[in-house]
Amino acid sequence: MDARQNGLMDAEESRVMPPAPAPLLQPGHSAAHAVWPLWLGVILLLALAASAVALAIWWRRGALRAWRAFAAETGGEFAARGSFSPGHLSARWRGRDLLLTTGIAQEDEAPYYHTRAALPIRNPSGFILGLRRKSLLEEAQTRRDAVGETGIEDAEFERRFLLVCNDAGSLPGVLNAGARAELTCYSDVEIYVRLDRIEWRRAGEQADIGALRRLTDVIAGMADTIDSLPGRKRPLSECLADQAWIEKGI
């Protein structure tokens, strides 16, 4: 009798007692951990690798795109060197034949790969010029050197550039304030005026079409001034000696 009563009481208590609460989950944990399939991870890695390769190729072909656009803008002829590098571009620029090339100048003591733009000049006075942006070390070493010997009256420009010329009297007109301001914007620019041509150089393959335009405009303006200089009767050997001296000095 007592056993039956105890069993009935236990059954009634089980019906009225609430269920035990579920265990609390710690923050950052879920009831079931999701398992990513291996093949999905492989696909994601391949997609990332393909994107990185495509981005590298797009960046590497930046000079090709700039040169093609420059050729289309000037109506010039463009040829690539392989699939990634520009080779040469020939066009007309302000009434002169422009030749834009990439290559290594063997006449340099330390040859380096560069972009070069050249325009022909008549140069009746035999004006010769060599101009190169100094490295940071050269600029620091020559900071205290005397300036003002070139005649351009621009001490800051003279501190930043190594400049050699055989006609200091004509230099301020050839290398005017506008040309100096533009050249100061570049950390690696070089300008050379020879007996028959003027050119600018910069290291590597230049992919900035704006810089291509501006630098070519600078040497075109300089070429116009050089061609307007009065003729001087000088032996060709003397002019060639000046040119070799300037190339060695720069």
N, C-alpha and C positions, 0 to 999 in steps of 0.2 A: 504493500500500500504506500509506504513511504517512498519506495523507489519509483513508483509510477508518478507520484506527486512531484518528486524532484525532476523527473524527465520532462513533465509537462511545464514546470516552471522554467527549465532551461530553454525549452523550445520557444516559450513566450518571450523570454529575455532576448533571444537571438533575433526574433522578429522586430522588436522595438528598438534595439540598439543600432545606431548609425554605422555605416561602413567605415573602416579605418581610412584616414586620409592618405592620399598618394604621397610618396616621398618627394621632397622639394628638390628641384634641379638647380645646380650651381650655375651662376651666370656664365654665358659663353658655351654652354653644353646643350645638346639637344638629346631628345629621347633616342634617336637613331642617327648614327654618323653616316653622311652621304659618301659613297665610294665612287670616285670618278673612274670611268673606264680608261684603260691604258691607251687605247687607240685615239681617244679624244685628246689626251695630252700630247701625243705625237703629232696630231694634226695642228694643234695650236703652235707647237714649236716650229713646225715646217712653215706655217703661215708667217710667223714672226721673222724667220730666217729669210723667206722670200721678200718680205717687205724691206728688210735691211739691205738686201742685195739691190733691189730696185731703187732705193733711195741713194745708195752709193753710186750706181750707174748714172742716175739722173744728175747728181752733183758733179760727177767726173766729166759729163758731157756739157757742162755749163759754158765752157769756152766755145764749143762748136755752135751752140745756139746763139751766143752773142755775135760770133763772126758771121754766121749765116744772116742774121738780122741786119748787121752792118752792111753786108754785101747787097742785100735787098734794098736797103735804104739808099745806097750810093750807086746802085746799078752796076756793081762790080762783079768780078768773077772770083769764086771761092773754091778752094780745093782742100780737102781734109787729109791729114796724115793718119791713116788707119781709122778705127771706129770711134776713137775718143779724142784725138788731138787735132787742132786746126793746123793746116800746112801753110798756105799763103792766100792772100787776098789782094787783087789788083783792081784799082778803081780810079776815078777822077775826084780830086778834092781841091776845091777853090782854084780850078784851072790848072792843076798840076797832077802828074801821074803819081798816085799813091801805091806803095808796095808795103803790105803788112805781112810779116813772116814770123815764124818761130824757128829757133835753132840755137846752136852754140857758136859763139864767136871765137875762132881759133886765135885771133890776135891778142886776146886778153891773157894776162899772166895767170889768172885763175879763171879759166873758162866756166861759164855757167849757162844753163838753159834759160832763154829769155824770149820775150816778145819785142819785135822791133818794127817801127814804122818809119819809112824813108820817103822823102820828097826830093826831086831834082832842083838844083838852083844854078843860076848863071855865075853868081859870085864874082863880079868884075874886079873887086878890090882885093880878092884873095883872103877874105876874112875867115879865120879859123878859131874854133871854140871847142872846149871840152868842159863839161859840167856834170858833176856827180853829187848825189846826196851823201853826206857823210854818215858813217855808222855812228851809233851812240857812243862807242868808245872813242872814235876820232873826234867827235864833237866835244866830248869832255876833255880830251887831251889838248885841243886847240882853242878852248874857250877863252884863254887869256892872250891868244895871239893878236897881233895888230890887225885891224880891219880898215877898210876905206881906201885900199890901194887899187881897187878895180875901177873906181869911178862911178859906180852905180848908186852910191850914197844909200846903202841899205845894209847896215851893220848886222842885223839879225839874219838876213839872207846869207851874207858872207860867212857867218858862223856856222850855218847849217849845210853849206855847200862847198865842195872843192871846185874851184873855177880857174881855168887857164885860158888865156886869150892872147892873140897876137896884135890886137888893135883895141887898146883900152879906150881910145877916144870914141869909137863907134859902139862900144858895148852898151851904154845906157839906152841907146835907141833900139838896138836889137833885142836886148833883154829888158823890156820895159816893165812897169809896175804890174800890169795885168798878167804878163807871163810869169813873173816871179811869184805872184800870189797863187797862181794855179799850180806851179811846180812845188811850192811848199806843202801842198796837200798830200804829197806822195812820199813815202819813206824810202823808196828804192829807185827813183827815176834818174835817168842819165840823158844828157843832150849832147850830140856831137854835130859840129858843123865842119864839113870837109870842103875841098875845092869844088866839088860837083854835086854835093847833096847835104841835106840836113836830116837828122833822125833822132827819134827818142827810143829809149829802151826801158823795159821793166822786167824784173825776174819772173820766170814762170810763164804760164799761159793766161793771158788776161781775159777775164770773163765779164768784165763790167763794160757794157757798150757805151755808157756815159763817159767813162774815163777814156775809152778809145776816141770818142769824138773830141773831147776837150783837149787832150794832149796833141792830137793831130792838128787841131785848130791853133794851138800854141806855136807849133813849128811852122805852120803855114804862114802865120803872121810874121814870125821871125824871118822866114824865107823872103817875104815881100820886102822887108826892110833891108835885108842883105843885098838883094838884087838892085835896090835903089841907091846903094852906096857908090860914090864916085870911084872910077877905075884907078888903079895904081899900077905903075909899071914896075913889076918885080920879077926877077928871074924865076922860072918854074922850079928850079932847084931850091931856091929860098923858100918858096911856098910849101914844097914837099917836106923840107926840113922842119918848118913850123908845125906841119901836120903830124909828123913823126914825134916831135918833141912834146906836143900836147897829148897825143895818145899815150906816150910813156908816162907823162906827168899825171894823167888821170888813172 
